[in-house]
């Protein structure tokens, strides 16, 4: 879901994607499944950070 949500967005726009936005796009999640949307948003942010750090070098 997170990849579909960030298609066509800039890196800055993608970095601002919240965990709540992902959960809302999925139609809401029960509390015990909320970590699933958090993993996707966190992984996206880490990937962008990694990309930016390598691009500076």
C-alpha distance matrix in Angstrom:
0.0 3.8 5.5 5.2 6.2 8.9 10.3 13.9 14.2 16.9 16.7 18.1 15.6 12.7 14.9 15.3 11.7 12.5 11.3 12.5 10.4 7.1 9.3 10.7 7.8 7.5 11.2 12.6 13.1 16.6 18.0 18.3 14.5 13.6 13.9 10.8 8.7 11.6 11.5 8.2 9.7 13.1 12.5 11.3 14.4 16.6 15.8 16.7 19.7 20.8 20.6 22.6 25.1 25.8 26.1 28.8 30.9
3.8 0.0 3.8 5.4 5.0 6.3 8.8 12.2 11.6 13.9 13.2 14.6 12.4 9.2 11.2 11.9 8.5 9.8 9.4 11.3 9.3 6.5 9.7 11.3 9.1 9.8 13.3 14.1 14.5 17.9 18.6 19.0 15.5 13.8 13.6 11.0 8.3 10.1 10.0 6.3 6.7 10.2 9.7 7.9 10.8 13.3 12.6 13.1 16.1 17.5 17.3 19.1 21.6 22.5 22.8 25.3 27.6
5.5 3.8 0.0 3.8 5.4 5.4 6.2 9.9 10.3 12.6 12.2 14.5 12.6 9.4 12.0 13.5 10.7 12.9 13.0 15.0 12.6 10.1 13.4 14.7 11.9 12.7 16.2 17.5 18.0 21.4 22.2 22.4 18.7 17.3 16.8 14.0 11.7 13.3 12.5 8.7 9.4 12.3 10.8 8.4 11.7 13.8 12.0 12.4 15.9 16.7 15.9 18.0 20.8 21.1 21.1 24.0 26.1
5.2 5.4 3.8 0.0 3.8 5.6 5.5 9.1 10.2 13.3 14.0 15.9 13.3 10.9 14.1 14.7 11.8 13.9 14.2 15.3 12.3 10.2 13.2 13.6 10.3 11.4 14.7 16.6 17.8 21.4 22.8 23.3 19.6 18.3 18.6 15.7 13.2 15.4 15.2 11.5 12.0 15.3 14.3 11.8 14.8 17.3 15.6 15.7 19.2 20.3 19.1 21.0 24.0 24.3 23.9 26.9 29.1
6.2 5.0 5.4 3.8 0.0 3.8 5.8 8.6 8.5 11.6 12.3 13.5 10.4 8.4 11.6 11.5 8.5 10.8 11.7 12.5 9.2 8.0 11.4 11.4 8.5 10.7 13.6 15.2 16.8 20.5 21.5 22.6 19.1 17.2 17.7 15.4 12.2 14.1 14.7 11.2 10.5 14.0 13.9 11.2 13.4 16.5 15.4 14.9 18.1 19.9 18.9 20.2 23.3 24.2 23.6 26.2 28.8
8.9 6.3 5.4 5.6 3.8 0.0 3.8 6.2 5.3 8.1 8.7 10.3 7.8 5.6 9.2 10.0 8.0 11.2 12.8 14.3 11.3 10.4 14.2 14.5 12.0 14.2 17.2 18.4 19.8 23.3 23.9 24.8 21.5 19.3 19.2 17.1 14.0 15.0 15.2 11.6 10.4 13.4 12.9 9.5 11.4 14.4 13.0 11.8 15.2 17.0 15.6 16.7 20.0 20.8 20.0 22.6 25.3
10.3 8.8 6.2 5.5 5.8 3.8 0.0 3.8 5.5 8.7 10.1 12.5 10.2 8.6 12.3 13.5 11.7 15.0 16.4 17.8 14.6 13.5 17.1 17.2 14.2 16.2 19.2 20.9 22.4 26.0 26.9 27.7 24.1 22.3 22.2 19.8 16.9 18.3 18.0 14.3 13.7 16.6 15.4 12.1 14.3 16.9 14.7 13.6 17.3 18.5 16.5 17.9 21.3 21.5 20.4 23.3 25.8
13.9 12.2 9.9 9.1 8.6 6.2 3.8 0.0 3.8 6.8 9.5 11.6 9.6 9.3 13.0 13.9 13.1 16.7 18.7 19.9 16.6 16.2 19.9 19.5 16.7 19.2 21.9 23.7 25.4 29.1 29.9 30.9 27.5 25.4 25.4 23.2 20.1 21.2 21.1 17.5 16.4 19.0 18.1 14.5 16.0 18.7 16.5 14.6 18.1 19.5 17.0 17.8 21.5 21.7 19.9 22.6 25.4
14.2 11.6 10.3 10.2 8.5 5.3 5.5 3.8 0.0 3.8 6.6 8.0 5.8 6.1 9.6 10.4 10.2 14.0 16.5 17.8 14.7 14.9 18.6 18.4 16.2 18.9 21.5 22.8 24.5 28.0 28.4 29.6 26.4 24.0 23.8 22.1 18.9 19.4 19.6 16.3 14.5 16.9 16.5 12.7 13.5 16.5 14.9 12.5 15.7 17.6 15.5 15.7 19.4 20.2 18.5 20.7 23.8
16.9 13.9 12.6 13.3 11.6 8.1 8.7 6.8 3.8 0.0 3.8 5.4 5.1 6.2 8.6 10.0 11.1 14.8 17.7 19.4 16.7 17.1 20.8 20.9 19.1 21.8 24.4 25.3 26.8 30.1 30.1 31.3 28.2 25.6 25.0 23.7 20.5 20.3 20.4 17.4 15.2 16.9 16.5 12.7 12.6 15.3 13.8 10.7 13.4 15.6 13.2 12.7 16.4 17.4 15.4 17.4 20.6
16.7 13.2 12.2 14.0 12.3 8.7 10.1 9.5 6.6 3.8 0.0 3.8 5.4 5.0 6.0 8.7 10.1 13.6 16.2 18.5 16.4 16.5 20.2 20.9 19.5 21.8 24.7 25.1 26.0 29.2 28.8 29.7 26.8 24.0 23.0 21.9 19.0 18.3 18.1 15.4 13.1 14.1 13.6 10.0 9.3 11.8 10.4 7.1 9.6 12.0 10.0 9.4 13.0 14.4 12.8 14.7 17.9
18.1 14.6 14.5 15.9 13.5 10.3 12.5 11.6 8.0 5.4 3.8 0.0 3.8 5.4 5.0 6.4 9.0 12.3 15.4 17.3 15.5 16.4 19.9 20.3 19.5 22.1 24.6 24.7 25.9 28.9 28.2 29.5 26.9 23.8 23.1 22.5 19.3 18.3 18.8 16.5 13.5 14.4 15.0 11.6 10.0 12.9 12.6 9.1 10.6 13.7 12.5 11.0 14.3 16.4 14.9 15.9 19.4
15.6 12.4 12.6 13.3 10.4 7.8 10.2 9.6 5.8 5.1 5.4 3.8 0.0 3.8 5.4 5.3 6.8 10.3 13.6 15.0 12.6 13.8 17.3 17.2 16.2 19.1 21.4 21.8 23.3 26.5 26.3 27.8 25.1 22.0 21.8 21.0 17.6 17.1 18.0 15.4 12.5 14.3 15.1 11.6 10.8 14.3 13.9 11.0 13.2 16.2 15.0 14.2 17.5 19.4 18.0 19.4 22.8
12.7 9.2 9.4 10.9 8.4 5.6 8.6 9.3 6.1 6.2 5.0 5.4 3.8 0.0 3.8 5.4 5.3 9.0 11.6 13.7 11.5 11.6 15.3 16.0 14.7 17.1 19.8 20.1 21.2 24.4 24.1 25.3 22.4 19.5 19.0 17.9 14.6 14.2 14.7 11.9 9.2 11.2 11.5 8.0 7.8 11.3 10.8 8.5 11.2 13.8 12.9 12.9 16.2 17.8 17.0 18.9 21.9
14.9 11.2 12.0 14.1 11.6 9.2 12.3 13.0 9.6 8.6 6.0 5.0 5.4 3.8 0.0 3.8 5.5 8.2 10.9 13.4 12.2 12.6 15.9 17.0 16.5 18.7 21.2 20.9 21.6 24.4 23.6 24.7 22.2 19.1 18.1 17.7 14.7 13.3 13.9 11.9 8.7 9.5 10.6 7.6 5.7 9.2 9.8 7.4 8.9 12.2 12.1 11.5 14.2 16.6 16.2 17.4 20.5
15.3 11.9 13.5 14.7 11.5 10.0 13.5 13.9 10.4 10.0 8.7 6.4 5.3 5.4 3.8 0.0 3.8 6.1 9.6 11.2 9.9 11.5 14.5 15.0 15.0 17.6 19.6 19.1 20.3 23.1 22.3 23.9 21.6 18.2 18.0 17.9 14.5 13.3 14.9 13.2 9.5 11.0 13.0 10.4 8.7 12.3 13.4 11.2 12.4 15.8 15.8 15.0 17.7 20.2 19.7 20.7 23.9
11.7 8.5 10.7 11.8 8.5 8.0 11.7 13.1 10.2 11.1 10.1 9.0 6.8 5.3 5.5 3.8 0.0 3.8 6.8 8.5 6.7 7.7 11.0 11.6 11.4 13.8 16.0 15.7 16.9 19.9 19.5 21.1 18.5 15.3 15.3 14.8 11.2 10.7 12.5 10.4 7.0 9.6 11.5 9.0 8.6 12.4 13.2 11.8 13.7 16.7 16.8 16.8 19.5 21.6 21.4 22.9 25.8
12.5 9.8 12.9 13.9 10.8 11.2 15.0 16.7 14.0 14.8 13.6 12.3 10.3 9.0 8.2 6.1 3.8 0.0 3.8 5.3 5.1 6.6 8.9 9.9 10.8 12.8 14.6 13.5 14.4 17.0 16.2 18.1 15.9 12.4 12.7 13.0 9.5 8.6 11.3 10.1 6.8 9.1 11.9 10.6 10.0 13.4 15.0 14.2 15.5 18.5 19.2 19.3 21.5 23.9 24.1 25.3 28.1
11.3 9.4 13.0 14.2 11.7 12.8 16.4 18.7 16.5 17.7 16.2 15.4 13.6 11.6 10.9 9.6 6.8 3.8 0.0 3.8 5.4 5.2 6.4 8.7 10.0 10.9 12.8 11.1 11.3 13.7 12.8 14.4 12.2 8.7 9.1 9.5 6.1 5.3 8.6 8.2 5.8 8.1 11.0 10.7 10.8 13.6 15.4 15.6 16.8 19.3 20.5 21.1 22.9 25.1 25.8 27.2 29.7
12.5 11.3 15.0 15.3 12.5 14.3 17.8 19.9 17.8 19.4 18.5 17.3 15.0 13.7 13.4 11.2 8.5 5.3 3.8 0.0 3.8 5.4 5.0 6.0 8.5 9.8 10.6 8.8 9.8 12.3 11.8 14.3 12.4 9.0 10.7 11.3 8.0 8.3 11.8 11.4 9.4 11.8 14.7 14.2 14.3 17.3 19.0 18.9 20.2 22.9 23.9 24.3 26.3 28.6 29.0 30.4 33.0
10.4 9.3 12.6 12.3 9.2 11.3 14.6 16.6 14.7 16.7 16.4 15.5 12.6 11.5 12.2 9.9 6.7 5.1 5.4 3.8 0.0 3.8 5.5 5.0 6.1 8.6 9.8 9.4 11.3 14.5 14.8 17.0 14.6 11.6 13.2 12.8 9.1 10.1 13.0 11.4 9.4 12.6 14.8 13.5 14.1 17.4 18.4 17.9 19.8 22.5 22.9 23.3 25.8 27.8 27.8 29.5 32.3
7.1 6.5 10.1 10.2 8.0 10.4 13.5 16.2 14.9 17.1 16.5 16.4 13.8 11.6 12.6 11.5 7.7 6.6 5.2 5.4 3.8 0.0 3.8 5.4 5.1 6.3 8.8 8.6 9.7 13.1 13.7 15.2 12.2 9.7 11.0 9.7 6.0 8.1 10.3 8.4 7.5 11.1 12.7 11.7 13.2 16.1 16.8 17.0 19.2 21.3 21.8 22.8 25.2 26.9 27.2 29.2 31.7
9.3 9.7 13.4 13.2 11.4 14.2 17.1 19.9 18.6 20.8 20.2 19.9 17.3 15.3 15.9 14.5 11.0 8.9 6.4 5.0 5.5 3.8 0.0 3.8 5.5 5.1 6.5 5.1 6.1 9.5 10.4 12.3 9.6 7.2 9.6 8.8 5.9 8.4 11.2 10.3 10.0 13.0 14.9 14.7 16.1 18.7 19.8 20.3 22.2 24.3 25.1 26.2 28.3 30.0 30.6 32.5 34.9
10.7 11.3 14.7 13.6 11.4 14.5 17.2 19.5 18.4 20.9 20.9 20.3 17.2 16.0 17.0 15.0 11.6 9.9 8.7 6.0 5.0 5.4 3.8 0.0 3.8 5.3 5.0 4.9 7.9 11.3 12.7 15.1 12.7 10.6 13.3 12.6 9.6 11.9 14.8 13.5 12.7 16.0 17.9 17.1 18.3 21.3 22.2 22.2 24.3 26.6 27.0 27.9 30.3 32.1 32.3 34.1 36.8
7.8 9.1 11.9 10.3 8.5 12.0 14.2 16.7 16.2 19.1 19.5 19.5 16.2 14.7 16.5 15.0 11.4 10.8 10.0 8.5 6.1 5.1 5.5 3.8 0.0 3.8 5.3 7.2 9.7 13.5 15.3 17.1 14.1 12.4 14.6 12.9 9.9 12.8 14.8 12.7 12.4 16.1 17.3 16.0 17.8 20.8 21.0 21.1 23.6 25.7 25.7 26.8 29.5 30.9 30.9 33.1 35.7
7.5 9.8 12.7 11.4 10.7 14.2 16.2 19.2 18.9 21.8 21.8 22.1 19.1 17.1 18.7 17.6 13.8 12.8 10.9 9.8 8.6 6.3 5.1 5.3 3.8 0.0 3.8 5.6 7.2 10.9 13.2 14.5 11.3 10.5 12.9 10.8 8.7 12.2 13.8 12.2 12.9 16.3 17.2 16.7 18.9 21.4 21.7 22.4 24.9 26.5 26.8 28.3 30.7 32.0 32.4 34.7 37.0
11.2 13.3 16.2 14.7 13.6 17.2 19.2 21.9 21.5 24.4 24.7 24.6 21.4 19.8 21.2 19.6 16.0 14.6 12.8 10.6 9.8 8.8 6.5 5.0 5.3 3.8 0.0 3.8 6.8 10.1 12.8 14.8 12.3 11.6 14.7 13.3 11.4 14.6 16.8 15.6 15.9 19.2 20.6 20.0 21.9 24.6 25.1 25.6 28.0 29.9 30.2 31.5 33.9 35.4 35.7 37.8 40.3
12.6 14.1 17.5 16.6 15.2 18.4 20.9 23.7 22.8 25.3 25.1 24.7 21.8 20.1 20.9 19.1 15.7 13.5 11.1 8.8 9.4 8.6 5.1 4.9 7.2 5.6 3.8 0.0 3.8 6.9 9.3 11.6 9.7 8.6 12.1 11.5 9.9 12.6 15.3 14.9 15.0 17.8 19.7 19.7 21.1 23.7 24.7 25.4 27.3 29.3 30.1 31.2 33.4 35.1 35.6 37.6 40.0
13.1 14.5 18.0 17.8 16.8 19.8 22.4 25.4 24.5 26.8 26.0 25.9 23.3 21.2 21.6 20.3 16.9 14.4 11.3 9.8 11.3 9.7 6.1 7.9 9.7 7.2 6.8 3.8 0.0 3.8 6.3 8.0 6.0 5.8 9.4 9.0 8.6 11.1 13.5 13.8 14.6 16.8 18.6 19.3 20.9 22.9 24.2 25.3 27.0 28.7 29.9 31.3 33.0 34.7 35.7 37.6 39.7
16.6 17.9 21.4 21.4 20.5 23.3 26.0 29.1 28.0 30.1 29.2 28.9 26.5 24.4 24.4 23.1 19.9 17.0 13.7 12.3 14.5 13.1 9.5 11.3 13.5 10.9 10.1 6.9 3.8 0.0 3.8 5.5 5.5 6.4 9.8 10.4 11.0 12.8 15.1 16.2 17.1 18.8 20.7 21.9 23.2 24.9 26.5 27.9 29.2 30.9 32.4 33.8 35.2 37.0 38.2 40.0 42.0
18.0 18.6 22.2 22.8 21.5 23.9 26.9 29.9 28.4 30.1 28.8 28.2 26.3 24.1 23.6 22.3 19.5 16.2 12.8 11.8 14.8 13.7 10.4 12.7 15.3 13.2 12.8 9.3 6.3 3.8 0.0 3.8 5.4 5.2 8.1 10.1 10.8 11.5 14.0 15.9 16.4 17.4 19.7 21.3 22.1 23.6 25.6 27.0 27.9 29.6 31.5 32.6 33.8 35.8 37.2 38.7 40.7
18.3 19.0 22.4 23.3 22.6 24.8 27.7 30.9 29.6 31.3 29.7 29.5 27.8 25.3 24.7 23.9 21.1 18.1 14.4 14.3 17.0 15.2 12.3 15.1 17.1 14.5 14.8 11.6 8.0 5.5 3.8 0.0 3.8 5.8 7.2 8.9 11.0 11.7 13.2 15.5 16.7 17.3 19.2 21.3 22.3 23.3 25.2 27.1 27.9 29.2 31.2 32.8 33.7 35.4 37.1 38.7 40.4
14.5 15.5 18.7 19.6 19.1 21.5 24.1 27.5 26.4 28.2 26.8 26.9 25.1 22.4 22.2 21.6 18.5 15.9 12.2 12.4 14.6 12.2 9.6 12.7 14.1 11.3 12.3 9.7 6.0 5.5 5.4 3.8 0.0 3.8 5.4 5.7 7.8 9.4 10.6 12.3 13.9 15.0 16.5 18.3 19.9 21.0 22.5 24.4 25.6 26.8 28.5 30.2 31.4 32.9 34.5 36.4 38.0
13.6 13.8 17.3 18.3 17.2 19.3 22.3 25.4 24.0 25.6 24.0 23.8 22.0 19.5 19.1 18.2 15.3 12.4 8.7 9.0 11.6 9.7 7.2 10.6 12.4 10.5 11.6 8.6 5.8 6.4 5.2 5.8 3.8 0.0 3.8 5.3 5.7 6.6 9.0 10.7 11.3 12.5 14.6 16.2 17.2 18.7 20.5 22.0 23.1 24.7 26.4 27.8 29.0 30.9 32.3 33.9 35.8
13.9 13.6 16.8 18.6 17.7 19.2 22.2 25.4 23.8 25.0 23.0 23.1 21.8 19.0 18.1 18.0 15.3 12.7 9.1 10.7 13.2 11.0 9.6 13.3 14.6 12.9 14.7 12.1 9.4 9.8 8.1 7.2 5.4 3.8 0.0 3.8 5.5 4.8 6.2 8.9 10.0 10.1 12.0 14.3 15.2 16.1 18.1 20.0 20.7 22.0 24.1 25.6 26.5 28.2 29.9 31.5 33.2
10.8 11.0 14.0 15.7 15.4 17.1 19.8 23.2 22.1 23.7 21.9 22.5 21.0 17.9 17.7 17.9 14.8 13.0 9.5 11.3 12.8 9.7 8.8 12.6 12.9 10.8 13.3 11.5 9.0 10.4 10.1 8.9 5.7 5.3 3.8 0.0 3.8 5.4 5.3 6.9 9.1 10.1 11.0 12.9 14.8 15.7 17.0 19.0 20.4 21.4 23.0 24.9 26.1 27.5 29.0 31.0 32.6
8.7 8.3 11.7 13.2 12.2 14.0 16.9 20.1 18.9 20.5 19.0 19.3 17.6 14.6 14.7 14.5 11.2 9.5 6.1 8.0 9.1 6.0 5.9 9.6 9.9 8.7 11.4 9.9 8.6 11.0 10.8 11.0 7.8 5.7 5.5 3.8 0.0 3.8 5.4 5.4 6.5 8.6 10.1 11.0 12.7 14.5 15.7 17.1 18.7 20.2 21.5 23.1 24.7 26.2 27.4 29.3 31.3
11.6 10.1 13.3 15.4 14.1 15.0 18.3 21.2 19.4 20.3 18.3 18.3 17.1 14.2 13.3 13.3 10.7 8.6 5.3 8.3 10.1 8.1 8.4 11.9 12.8 12.2 14.6 12.6 11.1 12.8 11.5 11.7 9.4 6.6 4.8 5.4 3.8 0.0 3.8 5.5 5.3 5.9 8.4 10.0 10.7 12.1 14.1 15.6 16.5 18.1 19.9 21.2 22.4 24.3 25.7 27.3 29.2
11.5 10.0 12.5 15.2 14.7 15.2 18.0 21.1 19.6 20.4 18.1 18.8 18.0 14.7 13.9 14.9 12.5 11.3 8.6 11.8 13.0 10.3 11.2 14.8 14.8 13.8 16.8 15.3 13.5 15.1 14.0 13.2 10.6 9.0 6.2 5.3 5.4 3.8 0.0 3.8 5.6 5.2 6.0 8.5 10.0 10.5 12.0 14.3 15.3 16.2 18.1 19.9 20.9 22.3 24.1 25.9 27.4
8.2 6.3 8.7 11.5 11.2 11.6 14.3 17.5 16.3 17.4 15.4 16.5 15.4 11.9 11.9 13.2 10.4 10.1 8.2 11.4 11.4 8.4 10.3 13.5 12.7 12.2 15.6 14.9 13.8 16.2 15.9 15.5 12.3 10.7 8.9 6.9 5.4 5.5 3.8 0.0 3.8 5.5 5.2 6.2 8.7 10.0 10.5 12.4 14.3 15.3 16.5 18.4 20.0 21.2 22.4 24.7 26.4
9.7 6.7 9.4 12.0 10.5 10.4 13.7 16.4 14.5 15.2 13.1 13.5 12.5 9.2 8.7 9.5 7.0 6.8 5.8 9.4 9.4 7.5 10.0 12.7 12.4 12.9 15.9 15.0 14.6 17.1 16.4 16.7 13.9 11.3 10.0 9.1 6.5 5.3 5.6 3.8 0.0 3.8 5.5 5.2 6.4 8.7 10.0 10.8 12.5 14.3 15.5 16.7 18.5 20.2 21.2 23.0 25.2
13.1 10.2 12.3 15.3 14.0 13.4 16.6 19.0 16.9 16.9 14.1 14.4 14.3 11.2 9.5 11.0 9.6 9.1 8.1 11.8 12.6 11.1 13.0 16.0 16.1 16.3 19.2 17.8 16.8 18.8 17.4 17.3 15.0 12.5 10.1 10.1 8.6 5.9 5.2 5.5 3.8 0.0 3.8 5.5 5.2 6.2 8.6 10.0 10.6 12.3 14.3 15.4 16.5 18.5 20.0 21.4 23.3
12.5 9.7 10.8 14.3 13.9 12.9 15.4 18.1 16.5 16.5 13.6 15.0 15.1 11.5 10.6 13.0 11.5 11.9 11.0 14.7 14.8 12.7 14.9 17.9 17.3 17.2 20.6 19.7 18.6 20.7 19.7 19.2 16.5 14.6 12.0 11.0 10.1 8.4 6.0 5.2 5.5 3.8 0.0 3.8 5.5 5.1 6.1 8.6 9.8 10.4 12.2 14.2 15.3 16.5 18.2 20.2 21.7
11.3 7.9 8.4 11.8 11.2 9.5 12.1 14.5 12.7 12.7 10.0 11.6 11.6 8.0 7.6 10.4 9.0 10.6 10.7 14.2 13.5 11.7 14.7 17.1 16.0 16.7 20.0 19.7 19.3 21.9 21.3 21.3 18.3 16.2 14.3 12.9 11.0 10.0 8.5 6.2 5.2 5.5 3.8 0.0 3.8 5.5 5.1 6.3 8.6 9.9 10.5 12.3 14.3 15.5 16.4 18.6 20.6
14.4 10.8 11.7 14.8 13.4 11.4 14.3 16.0 13.5 12.6 9.3 10.0 10.8 7.8 5.7 8.7 8.6 10.0 10.8 14.3 14.1 13.2 16.1 18.3 17.8 18.9 21.9 21.1 20.9 23.2 22.1 22.3 19.9 17.2 15.2 14.8 12.7 10.7 10.0 8.7 6.4 5.2 5.5 3.8 0.0 3.8 5.4 5.2 6.1 8.6 9.9 10.6 12.3 14.3 15.2 16.8 19.0
16.6 13.3 13.8 17.3 16.5 14.4 16.9 18.7 16.5 15.3 11.8 12.9 14.3 11.3 9.2 12.3 12.4 13.4 13.6 17.3 17.4 16.1 18.7 21.3 20.8 21.4 24.6 23.7 22.9 24.9 23.6 23.3 21.0 18.7 16.1 15.7 14.5 12.1 10.5 10.0 8.7 6.2 5.1 5.5 3.8 0.0 3.8 5.5 5.0 6.1 8.5 9.8 10.5 12.3 14.1 15.6 17.1
15.8 12.6 12.0 15.6 15.4 13.0 14.7 16.5 14.9 13.8 10.4 12.6 13.9 10.8 9.8 13.4 13.2 15.0 15.4 19.0 18.4 16.8 19.8 22.2 21.0 21.7 25.1 24.7 24.2 26.5 25.6 25.2 22.5 20.5 18.1 17.0 15.7 14.1 12.0 10.5 10.0 8.6 6.1 5.1 5.4 3.8 0.0 3.8 5.4 5.0 6.1 8.6 9.9 10.7 12.1 14.4 15.9
16.7 13.1 12.4 15.7 14.9 11.8 13.6 14.6 12.5 10.7 7.1 9.1 11.0 8.5 7.4 11.2 11.8 14.2 15.6 18.9 17.9 17.0 20.3 22.2 21.1 22.4 25.6 25.4 25.3 27.9 27.0 27.1 24.4 22.0 20.0 19.0 17.1 15.6 14.3 12.4 10.8 10.0 8.6 6.3 5.2 5.5 3.8 0.0 3.8 5.4 5.0 6.1 8.6 9.9 10.4 12.4 14.7
19.7 16.1 15.9 19.2 18.1 15.2 17.3 18.1 15.7 13.4 9.6 10.6 13.2 11.2 8.9 12.4 13.7 15.5 16.8 20.2 19.8 19.2 22.2 24.3 23.6 24.9 28.0 27.3 27.0 29.2 27.9 27.9 25.6 23.1 20.7 20.4 18.7 16.5 15.3 14.3 12.5 10.6 9.8 8.6 6.1 5.0 5.4 3.8 0.0 3.8 5.5 5.2 6.1 8.7 9.8 10.9 13.0
20.8 17.5 16.7 20.3 19.9 17.0 18.5 19.5 17.6 15.6 12.0 13.7 16.2 13.8 12.2 15.8 16.7 18.5 19.3 22.9 22.5 21.3 24.3 26.6 25.7 26.5 29.9 29.3 28.7 30.9 29.6 29.2 26.8 24.7 22.0 21.4 20.2 18.1 16.2 15.3 14.3 12.3 10.4 9.9 8.6 6.1 5.0 5.4 3.8 0.0 3.8 5.5 5.2 6.3 8.6 10.2 11.3
20.6 17.3 15.9 19.1 18.9 15.6 16.5 17.0 15.5 13.2 10.0 12.5 15.0 12.9 12.1 15.8 16.8 19.2 20.5 23.9 22.9 21.8 25.1 27.0 25.7 26.8 30.2 30.1 29.9 32.4 31.5 31.2 28.5 26.4 24.1 23.0 21.5 19.9 18.1 16.5 15.5 14.3 12.2 10.5 9.9 8.5 6.1 5.0 5.5 3.8 0.0 3.8 5.5 5.3 6.1 8.8 10.3
22.6 19.1 18.0 21.0 20.2 16.7 17.9 17.8 15.7 12.7 9.4 11.0 14.2 12.9 11.5 15.0 16.8 19.3 21.1 24.3 23.3 22.8 26.2 27.9 26.8 28.3 31.5 31.2 31.3 33.8 32.6 32.8 30.2 27.8 25.6 24.9 23.1 21.2 19.9 18.4 16.7 15.4 14.2 12.3 10.6 9.8 8.6 6.1 5.2 5.5 3.8 0.0 3.8 5.5 5.0 6.4 9.0
25.1 21.6 20.8 24.0 23.3 20.0 21.3 21.5 19.4 16.4 13.0 14.3 17.5 16.2 14.2 17.7 19.5 21.5 22.9 26.3 25.8 25.2 28.3 30.3 29.5 30.7 33.9 33.4 33.0 35.2 33.8 33.7 31.4 29.0 26.5 26.1 24.7 22.4 20.9 20.0 18.5 16.5 15.3 14.3 12.3 10.5 9.9 8.6 6.1 5.2 5.5 3.8 0.0 3.8 5.5 5.4 6.9
25.8 22.5 21.1 24.3 24.2 20.8 21.5 21.7 20.2 17.4 14.4 16.4 19.4 17.8 16.6 20.2 21.6 23.9 25.1 28.6 27.8 26.9 30.0 32.1 30.9 32.0 35.4 35.1 34.7 37.0 35.8 35.4 32.9 30.9 28.2 27.5 26.2 24.3 22.3 21.2 20.2 18.5 16.5 15.5 14.3 12.3 10.7 9.9 8.7 6.3 5.3 5.5 3.8 0.0 3.8 5.4 5.4
26.1 22.8 21.1 23.9 23.6 20.0 20.4 19.9 18.5 15.4 12.8 14.9 18.0 17.0 16.2 19.7 21.4 24.1 25.8 29.0 27.8 27.2 30.6 32.3 30.9 32.4 35.7 35.6 35.7 38.2 37.2 37.1 34.5 32.3 29.9 29.0 27.4 25.7 24.1 22.4 21.2 20.0 18.2 16.4 15.2 14.1 12.1 10.4 9.8 8.6 6.1 5.0 5.5 3.8 0.0 3.8 5.5
28.8 25.3 24.0 26.9 26.2 22.6 23.3 22.6 20.7 17.4 14.7 15.9 19.4 18.9 17.4 20.7 22.9 25.3 27.2 30.4 29.5 29.2 32.5 34.1 33.1 34.7 37.8 37.6 37.6 40.0 38.7 38.7 36.4 33.9 31.5 31.0 29.3 27.3 25.9 24.7 23.0 21.4 20.2 18.6 16.8 15.6 14.4 12.4 10.9 10.2 8.8 6.4 5.4 5.4 3.8 0.0 3.8
30.9 27.6 26.1 29.1 28.8 25.3 25.8 25.4 23.8 20.6 17.9 19.4 22.8 21.9 20.5 23.9 25.8 28.1 29.7 33.0 32.3 31.7 34.9 36.8 35.7 37.0 40.3 40.0 39.7 42.0 40.7 40.4 38.0 35.8 33.2 32.6 31.3 29.2 27.4 26.4 25.2 23.3 21.7 20.6 19.0 17.1 15.9 14.7 13.0 11.3 10.3 9.0 6.9 5.4 5.5 3.8 0.0
